[in-house]
């Protein structure tokens, strides 16, 4: 098998273990080999296919700095692996991997996930300019393909000047698992506690529901800089539980009993917004309806009866949608539609095979 270098600067945050690796699960002609600059809790079974630039060398820190800032030694750091293509994760990862591809004469494909396309600070001139800004135009010119996880990401990159022929949409898939069995007794949110996730809107919607006498158990899974503020804001909502970050198996246990997954995303002040939350795909595959805002990377056409989309930042609209899903008899039909949508469009094995085929197409 030929080697595909997978560049992810941090290998690999726990929150990314599942969705990052699923992208390569069906590869049969290319062997993924992970390369980055920081070791960040990688799974044990990646040990034989992982390289941290400069690791184990007395001048490792200097080598990493030279690689990141100037691209020095980029090609020689991985030339022995004889790669045939470079696939970078996130826009900034593409900028860091660019010298590798250039020095080895390899095609470069970059997957954009959301914030790397939407955050204005990435594209606003500053001094001194960060790596991504310095290399953005060269990245657009050199890269063969920018893979976008949603139509919204594609549209934003086109707006930023990326030629249409270099933009492809490929949703991140999820594993085909059995449907949730219930009993269904809770609403679930899962994600980082950051502005774009829209947690204040969700808490306001839950208060509106409580005023109607609707107080189902609510699980808020995740961590982040806004957690303390959200716990303070949730005082008085006794049916709301903060669980902290959950591993994949623990999150699956919550989805097993979910009436719906709530994705109340908003556009952050700096322009950051969702690409396509991987937890939404996981919920749909479990047969869990998704109630999302219009800024969540989903739309009614994609959900196709497996959930509802409401205006972003509108707590009343979100409360009304949740009240509808909570109505007896509604969830069953929506859950069946959610699973059908996921199996038709979001199976990880199918999406992974499509990714491999796209990488092979640029050789």
ABEGO torsion letter per residue (X at the ends): XBBBBBBBABOBBAAAAAAAAAAAAABAABBBBBBBABBBGBBAAAAAABBBBGBGBAAAAAAAAAAAAAGBGAAAAAAAAGBABBBBBEAAAAAAAAAAAAAAGBBBBBBBAGAAAABAAAABBBOBBBAAAAAAAAAAAABABBBBABAAAAAAAAAAGBBAAABBBBBBBBBBBBBBAOBBABBBBBEBBBAAAGAAAAAAAAAAAAAAGBBBBBBBBEBEAAAAAAAAAABGBAABBBAEBBBAAAAAAAAAABABBBBABBBBAAGBBBBBBAAAAAAAAAGBBBBBBAAAGBBAAAAGGAEBBBBBGBAAAAAAAAAAAABBGAAAAAAAAAAAAAAAAABAAAAAAAAAAAAAAAX
